[in-house]
Amino acid sequence: MTEFLFLVEDAPNGGFIARGLSEAIFTEADTVNELHERVRDAVKCHFGEEDCPKVVRLHFERDEILDI
């Protein structure tokens, strides 16, 4: 596997929740920098050092509410 994709959403109480789309990998963090570290750790833990994807893509999904 050369690439792995996470969907990242805002957590209800602040921060972020990241969920792998093709494997059951989940992590959360308070900041984007912390999320990067936790995603790297989760991917390495899940796949192992030798089978780790070369690229991890984070797709941020955000809902915006506009007052009218």
RAUR-V26924 format. One record per residue. N is the residue number from 1. RES is the residue in three letters. PHI is phi in whole degrees, 0 to 359 (* if undefined). PSI is psi in whole degrees, -180 to 180 (* if undefined). Layout:
N;RES;PHI;PSI, N;RES;PHI;PSI
This chain:
1;MET;*;129, 2;THR;259;-23, 3;GLU;218;144, 4;PHE;227;140, 5;LEU;244;133, 6;PHE;246;141, 7;LEU;263;126, 8;VAL;247;128, 9;GLU;234;157, 10;ASP;291;134, 11;ALA;283;148, 12;PRO;303;-34, 13;ASN;257;19, 14;GLY;103;158, 15;GLY;85;-157, 16;PHE;223;150, 17;ILE;238;129, 18;ALA;243;134, 19;ARG;227;127, 20;GLY;292;140, 21;LEU;273;-29, 22;SER;248;-5, 23;GLU;221;156, 24;ALA;278;77, 25;ILE;237;125, 26;PHE;227;143, 27;THR;203;165, 28;GLU;215;160, 29;ALA;201;163, 30;ASP;274;-31, 31;THR;233;165, 32;VAL;295;-42, 33;ASN;298;-43, 34;GLU;295;-37, 35;LEU;298;-42, 36;HIS;303;-47, 37;GLU;297;-46, 38;ARG;292;-36, 39;VAL;295;-45, 40;ARG;303;-47, 41;ASP;297;-43, 42;ALA;295;-40, 43;VAL;293;-45, 44;LYS;297;-40, 45;CYS;294;-42, 46;HIS;289;-47, 47;PHE;266;-25, 48;GLY;86;162, 49;GLU;298;-40, 50;GLU;283;-32, 51;ASP;261;9, 52;CYS;296;138, 53;PRO;296;152, 54;LYS;284;-31, 55;VAL;230;136, 56;VAL;242;124, 57;ARG;254;132, 58;LEU;253;118, 59;HIS;257;111, 60;PHE;274;123, 61;GLU;247;124, 62;ARG;227;138, 63;ASP;263;134, 64;GLU;244;133, 65;ILE;251;127, 66;LEU;251;130, 67;ASP;281;138, 68;ILE;246;*
